[in-house]
């Protein structure tokens, strides 16, 4: 079986092409190229590698690896076959074989010649690639070329509709798995003089060629561009939950969605919110976490209500003309008690109710919310038991239909596979991310030193600063990075800092302004706790201050929540005992 580079194309094909969000022509082109990749992967032997541009470049509807060449096939010795894939009708007018592209007619022979010459010239200047042989095939599976000679093409380098079933055979004929070795007879000189030093399975030439091709298709791309592409692609491939959950017909509509991190819960909630507003209904989106409520309010259209449960309690008390509890310890508990006492006089007001982070809601909270929903209201309850970070019994929701989604589209597959090594079998999740590698790294910081807490504090600072440096070195901007503490604000040594090395920190101060908006310090590097960052995501995440002696249920859930915030890169900063557990799981997750 041939190696396909980059990987992730099967997941992209299943999810993105099924979503159908590209223009029809682009979707069809991508689908045909994915079908061809399936064929090459299955039919070519392991001596070959196939480089393609269908994966990340597909976000911009550009499906080629190099110029107009869709696939570059490499054999064991590092020689190349350029496979140009042209679907649809061609034109044999005059003395050329033409294809209409982007509104103009393109001479395919000239296109091939120019691409081969340019690639040959670049390889000649690349150390170790000077002797690379390059050949080509033109694949046009929908058109039979009547006069290849008049088009200036060699018939044995053309696979048209009449010969499309022979493509793999023609690929191997044009590019054998390896060069023929010299024929040597006893006592004589070689009958065939090699054109270049003999090369083997691990040839320097193949290594140099593959390094060149990886640069060409940007397997290590500009991260600032990749961040936007990743976000757009993840949004597209995780949209299935939002589609299917809204096809259910329930009376009354009471649906519990137990879905893992990165499965598309926010998209589903947003779709419900938008639909309710379009119907002219009164809609409430309520969650536990204030930063998550603020985030959802920013992305939701105007016309609905978005708040935390405690914000809803404040609103109910104000409407009843009751004073709010004074700030300080026990304030939230007092808010809950006073709001719950109003239940006998509350009247239904919402036509659509969406509860986010439902695993953090108790049964009395659920009862209060249902008092505010009309009997025929659409009620959607979103939760994930693996993200339950507070010691309270969740709402029972007896008799509610349950829709489960255990596929993570957001975090790279490397991160999900590592988490699977830590999760119990009945809680293991699946990965369908278009990204294979997440730049998963582990940095261990020292135990408490002879100087006491100060030394321990300094070691975790130094390790966290190094983690941030690695993210910046990989090309992420400070605004792409979230530094997340494994602990809450009261227990964290880092969440009181105003700077980390030369980086000014943006962190929650614990105060709110006169409009009840959270007050943050001014800085470009976000610091948050795992509790407050739940429900959000960042391209690069530094999960720091990880410290546990044994991986109990709560420690595992905090690790799960923090790790699944990353959409591209994750760096874990852990104390020695925790680092040993994490590192062991990383080793077991390697293929």
N, C-alpha and C positions, 0 to 999 in steps of 0.2 A: 504494500500500500504506500503510495507516494505521500510525502510530507507536504502539507499546505501551509504557506506562510503569507500573511499572519493568520493565526487561527481565530476562532470566534465567528466564522462566517456561517456556520450552521445555525447558531442561535440567532444571529442577525436575520437570516433568511426566514426562519420560522415566525419570528415575532414582527419584524419590521415590514416584510413583504405582505404578511397577512393583514397588517394594519391598513395597508393601501393608502398611506397619507402622501405618497409621492405622486406626481403626475403619471397618468396611465402609461405613457411611453417609457418613462424612466423606470417604473415598476416592472414593466415587461422586460426591459433590457437587463435589469438586475436579476430578475428571476431566471432568464436564459443563461446568464453567466454563472449563477449559482448551480444550475443544472449541470453545466459543463464542468464546474469544479467537482461536483459529486462524481461525475464520470472519471475525471483524471485522478482523483484521490483513490477511487476504488480499483481502477484498471491498470494504472502504472505501478511498476514495482518500487520497492523502497529505495532503489538507487537514485530515484528522482526527487527533486524538490520543485514545487510549483509556487511561484511568487505571483500574487494577484493584488489588485487594488480595489476589490469589491467591498472591502470591509469599511475602514474609516472614510475613504474617499467617497463612498456611496452616500454619505450624509450630504454632500454637495452635488450629487448626481454626476460625479466624474468617475467612470468605472475603468480607468486604465492605470497600468503600473508605470509605464514610461512612454510619454508622447501618446501615440495612438495604439500602442501594443497593450493588449488586455492581460496577457499571461506571459511570464518568462519562466521557461522550464530549464532546470539545471541538472546535469547528470553527475555521476560520481566523480568525474575528473574536473568539473567546473566549466565545461562547455555549455553554451546556451542555445536554446531554440526560442525564438520570438513567435508567439502565437497570436495573430491578429484575428479577432472574432467579429464578423460583420453580419448582423441579422437583417432580415427584410430583403427588399428587391434591390438589385444593382442595375447599372446601365452600361451596355457595351457599345455606346455610340462612338463612332470614329475609331481611333487607334488606342483606346484606353478603356480600362474597367473603372467605372465611376460609382460613387456612393454619395447620396445627398446627406450632408451633415451640417447642422446649424445654418440651414438656408442656402448652402452653396454646394456645388458638385466637386468632389475630391477625387483625384487620380490615385487609386490605391497603390499602383506600382511605385509612383514617386513617393508616396507616403512611407512605404516600406523601405525603399532605398535610403531616404533621408534619415529614417529612424535607425536603421542598421549602421549607416556611416557615422552618425552622431554617437551612438553607443560604442562602436568600435574605437572611435577617437578618444572617448573618455576612458575606456578601459586601458587603452595603450599608455595613458599617462598615470595609471594607477599601479603602484608597486605590486607585483605578483600576478597581475592580470594581463601582461603584455602578450601572452601566447593563447589567449582565449579564442576559441573558434565560435563563430556566431552563424546560425542559420535561421530560416524563418518558415512558417506555414501560414497561408491565408485560409481561414475557415469561414465559409459562407453557407450555413446549413439550410437556408431558405431559397437558394438560387442556384441553378445549373448554368455554369459558364460555358457558352457555346464555342467561343473562339479564344482560348487562353493565350495562344501564340500571338495573335494580333494585339492583345492587351499587354504584351511584353512580359508575361509571367510563365514560368516553367510549370508544366502540367504536374510534375511530381512535387511541387510545392503548393498545390492548390487542393483543398478538400471542400468540394461544393456539395449541393444537395444530393447529387447522384452517388457520392462517395462518403456521405457523412457518417455512415456506420463504420467506416474504416479509419476514423480519426486517430484512435489510440495506436493502431498499427502504423499509421503514417508518422505519428510523433516519434515512435521508437525507431522507425527506419531513418528518419531525418536526424535524430539524435539518439544514437545507441546508448545503452546504460554506461558504457565506458569506451575509451579509445581502444582500438586494436593494439595489442602488444606486438613488438617486432618479432618476426619469424626468424629463428636462429637455428642453423644446421651445425652439427658437430664439426669443429675445425674450420669454420668459415666465419666471415663477417656477417652481420645481420643483412637479410635480403631486403628488409624495409627499414629505412633509417627513420627514427622518430623525429618529428618536427620540433618537439620540445621534450624536456626531461620527463621521464616516465612518472606518472602520478598514480596514487593509490586512493584507498577509501578516505583517508584523512589528508588529502593533498593540500599543500599550501595554496595552490591555485584555487581550489574550491573554497577554501576558507576566505581568501581575499575576494573572490567573486561574490560570495554570499554576503560578506560585509558591505561590499559596494551596493548590492541590491537592497539591503536593509536601509542603507542611507537614501537610496532612490525613492523607496515607497514610504520612507519616514516612519519606520517602526518606533523610533524615538523622536516623535514629532515635537513641534513647538507647543509646549504645554498650554500656553495661554489660548491658542487656537483649539487645542484638544478639549479644554474645559467646556467651551461652548458647544462643541460637537457632542461631547459625552452627555451633557445635560439634555440636548435636543433628542439624541438617540434614545437615552434612557426613558425620557418622557414618552416617546413613541412606543417602545417595546413593552412598557409596563401599563399600557392603556387598556389591556384586555380585561382587567378586573373592573374598570369603570364601565366597560361595555356590557359584560355579561351580567354583572350584579343588577343592572338596571333593566334587564329583560325579564326578570322574575315578576310574576303577577301574584300578589298576596292580598288577602282581604281579612282584616286590616293589614296594611303594609308594615310589618314588624320584622326586620331582618338584622341578624347579628353576623358580622363579617369578622372572622378570626383570621387575620392575615399577618404574615411576617414582615419584618422591616424590608423596605424597598420593593414591596409587592404592588404598589399603586394605590394605597389607601387614600392618600391626599388627592390624587386625581379623581377617585371615585367621589370623595366628599365634595370636591369642587364642582364636579358634574351635577351632583344633586342640588348644590347651592344655585348654580346657574339656571338649571331647569326650573326650580321653584320660583325664582325671580321672574323668569320668562312667563310662567303661568300666572303671575300676579299674586303669588302666595306670600305669606309671612313665614320666613325661614330663620331658624336659629342653628348656628354651628357652635357647639360648646365643647371645651376640652379642659384638662387639668392644668396644663403647663402654660404660663403666661407668654414666654417667648414663642411657643407654637401658635398661640392665639394671635399674637401680633403678626407673625409670619403669614398666617392664613388670611388675616384681614388685609394684608398688602396685596395678595394675589387674587382675592375674591372681588367680583364686581360690586359696585354700590347697590344698596337696596335690601340687603340682608343684615342679620345681626350676628356678630362674632364676638365671643367672650369666653372667659374661664368660668368654671362653676362658681368660684367665689365672687367673681365679678357679677354673675347673675344674682347671687345672694344679696350683694350690695344694692343692685337695681331694685329687687323686690322690697327691700327694707325702705329705700327712698320712696318708692311708690306708696308704701303704707304709712309714710310719715314717721317712721321710727328712726332713732339715732343709730349711727353705726358704732360698733365696738371701737374702743380706743386702740391705737397701734400698740404693739407689744406682744409678749408671750400669751398664747391662748386666743389671739384675735380671730384666727380662722375658725377655730372650733366654736367660738361664740357666734360668728357669722352663720355657720351652718345651723346651729341650734335655733337661732332666731328665725331664719328663713324656713326651716322645717316646721316651725310652729305656725306659720302662715298657711300651710297646706289646706286646712278646712275651708278657707275663704278664697283660695286661688281659683281663677276661671281659665279654661283653655284659651290659648291665644295663637299657637303656632300650627301652620298647615304642614310644615316639613321640619323635622328635628334630626340633626346629625350630631351624634356623640362621638367625639374622637378621644383616643386614649382611654377607652371604656374600661380597660383592666384596672385603672386607678379610681374608678367610681364605686362607691359602696351601694348597697341596696337602698338605704334611705335617700341617697342622692338620686338614684334612678326613679324612685317613687315621686320625688319632687318634680323631676323633669316631665314625667308622664302626666302629672296634673296639668302641665302647661300645654300639652299636645292635644289637639282635637281628637275625638274618637276615631275619625277616619284619616288622621294625619299619616304621612309617610315618615316612619322612624327608622333610622339607620344607625346601628351601634357598631362602631369599629374598635376592635381591641386586638391585643397580642399578648398572651400570657408571658412570653419571654421578655417583655418590656415592663413588667410589673415591678416597680422599684420602691413601693411604699407598703408598709405592713398593715394592709387592711383587706378584709374579705371582699372579693368582687361581687357585683350584682349577679343574681342567679339567672334572670331572664327566662323563667320557666316557660316552656312551650314555644319559644321563638325558633323559627328555622335558622340554621347555621350554614353559612357559606365559608369554606376554608380555602385559603390561598397560601401555600408554603414555598413559593418561588420568589427569590430575591432577584430583581432586575437591576438594582442600583449598585451594589458593591461588586468589584471585580471577582472573578471566580476563584482566584488564589485566596482571597480573604474568606470567602464562603467555605471553601474546602478546609481551610484551617479551623474555622469555627465548628465544622461538622465533626472534627476530631474531639472536640470538647463537649458537644451536646449529647444528651442521651438519645438513644435510637428513636424513641417515639416523638422527639422534638426536633429532629434533624430537618434542615431546610434544603431546598434545591437552588441551584444558581442558573440564571439565564442571562447573565450580563454579557454585553458584547465585548467586554474587556477580559482578557485572560489573566494578565498580571496586574496587581495593584501596587507594585513597589512595596510589598509587605516587608517591614524591617522591625527588628527588636533591639533595643538598647537597654542594658541592665545598669542600674545605678547602685552604689555601695550601701552597705548597712550603716547604721548609726556609728559614727566614728568616736574616737576617744574624747573629742571635744563636746560630745552630747548632741543635742538637737540641732545646733548651728551647723555642725559638719554634715549631718544628714540632709538638712535643708539645702546646703550648698551643693551636695552631690546631685540631688534631683534637679536643681536649677541648671547645673552644668549639662546634665544628660538631656534635659528638655531643650536647652539652647542648641545642642548638637542636632537634635531631631528637627528643629526648625531650620537649621542650616542645611540639612540634607534636603528638605522640601524646597527651599529656595534654590539650591544647587541643581535640583531636577527641573527647574524652570517655573515653579509656581510663584505667584505673587503673594505678598503678605495678605491681601484681601481674599485669596483663595484658601488660606490656611485657617483651621480652627484648632486651638490647643484646648483639649478637654480633660479636666481633672476627673479621676476615678472617684473622687470624694465630693461631698457637698461643700458649700462655702465655709461653713464653720470648721470643718476638719481639714481643709486644704491648706497647704503651705504656700501655694502659688497664686491662689485667687485673691490675695491681698496685694499683689505686686502691681506697681505702676509701669514697670519696664522689665524686660528680659534681655539682658545684655544691651545692645544698641536699639532694641525694638520697643517702642512705646506700646503699651498694652491697652486694649479696649475691653473693659470688664464691667459687670454690673456692680454698682456701689451698694446695693441694698436699699436705696432710697427711690422715691417716686416724686415727680414734680407736681405742680398744682393741678395739672390735667390728668394726673394719675399715670403718667408715662414713666417707665423705668429710666433711671439716670445712669449713664455709663461714663467711664473715664474716656478721655480723648486719646486715641491711639489707633494704629493700623493693624495690630495683631490681636485677634479675638481670643479671649480667655473665657471659658465657660465650664460649668460643672456638667457631669454626665446627666444629672437630673434635669437641668434647664435646657440642655441641647437636644433632649429627646424629641423625636419628630422632625428634626431638621437634618441637614446634610451639608457637606463641604467637599470640594475637590480633593483637598489634602487634609488629613486629620492626624494630629499628634495626641494620642491617648496616653496621658502621663499620670504619675503618682499611683500606678497600679501596685497595690500592696495587699497580698493575702497569703496566709500560711497554708490554707487548704482551700480548694476551689469549691466552696459551698454553693447552694442554689442562688443566693443573692449576689455573690461575687461573679458567678457565671452570667447572670442577667445583666449586671453592670458592664461586664466585658463585652457581651453581645451588643448591648445598646450602643456603647461607645464605638466599637469596631464597625458596625453597620452604618455609621454616619458618613463613611468615606465613599466617595464616588470614583476616585482614581487611585490615591496613594494613602497608605496607613503606616504610621510609625508608632510602635508601642514602647513606652518607657516604663520599666518595671523594676521593682525591688528583686533581690536575688531569688527568693523562694518562688515568687510569682513568675519570674523570668524563666526559671527551670521548667515549670509546668507549661508555659506558653511556648518555649522553644522546643520542648518535646513534641507538642502537637504540631508545630510547624514541620518538624522532620517527618512525622508520620503522614502528613498531608502531601508530601512531595510525591509526584508520580514515579 
